[in-house]
Amino acid sequence: MLIYPEVARALADGGPVVALESTIISHGLPRPDNLRIAREIEGAVRSGGAVPATIAVVDGVARIGLDDQALERVARGDDVVKVSVRDIATVAALGGVGATTVASTAHLAARAGIAVFATGGLGGVHRGARDTWDESADLVTLSRTPVLVVCAGVKSILDVGATLERLESLNVGVLGYRTDRFPGFYRADSGYGIDWRADSPAEVAAVLRQRGALGTDAYGLVLANPIAAADELDQVLHDRVLASGLQAAGAAGVHGKDVTPFLLDWFHRETRGASLAANVALVLGNARLAAEVAVAFSQS
């Protein structure tokens, strides 16, 4: 594992660092905009006062923080594979290039000593999981990884209620940021409530401190930050596109880990880019908030 010098210095000094996933760069955003947006996400972390650490496997090396050359490799390479925790060792041993998911980013961030991680939406329980057992590795990984994940809830294409039940069973805490409602990615309210909320980065940092003092920091913590009202996808449009996308995925025989990228691409095309704009807005908002939390935590 290679830690980028700027990130290593910040960690050694006890400074604020925010981990960032790379799957959104390689698989979640269209080219050529993905490279520009990746830099904007890192810029949002810097604007919040923290050091960004985008994580990926490049030429067989797990890298915590990327230089421009490595970032371009992940954004533009045709050989970049999506890497979860179970895949990291294989991709590294074979000298490959891998973009990290929420699960693998959280895992590597924790190994590097990074406590705060920003992403778009958390993975979760897929619709129909009662028959397929299809559940994101994000959930189990967070049950044993001491990282705070700042996200806009879970993607609305998932079974939100079942995901919240699994998080509870796995002892993964959920905080709403200035909200009592669990966000639904493109929408600020998924239709489900949250038991606990925090109204400032200082309050989130206080929770992190208490977790350490009480020994519950072996588990992950989710900070659910709703998309801003001005950036939300229209509810009618959202519901119509989701219904048609699920139908199209079923008709095409798409299942398992291929469902999410299929539906995200469907949303992008059917909303004529409106979903992409919402995605970028919420990721930038999460990155800024994560930086503010990391700063507050580093000062405590």
Secondary structure, DSSP 4 states (H G I P E B T S, - for coil): -EE-HHHHHHHHTT--EEEE-SHIIIIIS-TTHHHHHHHHHHHHHHHTT-EEEEEEEETTEEEES--HHHHHHHHH-TTEEEE-GGGHHHHHHTT-EEEE-HHHHHHHHHHHT--EEE-S-B--BPTTHHHH--B-HHHHHHTT---EEEESBB-TTS-HHHHHHHHHHTT-EEEEES-SEEEETTEEEEEEE-SEEESSHHHHHHHHHHHHHHT-TTS-EEEE-PPPGGGPPPHHHHHHHHHHHHHHHHHTT--GGGHHHHHHHHHHHHTTTHHHHHHHHHHHHHHHHHHHHHHHHHT-
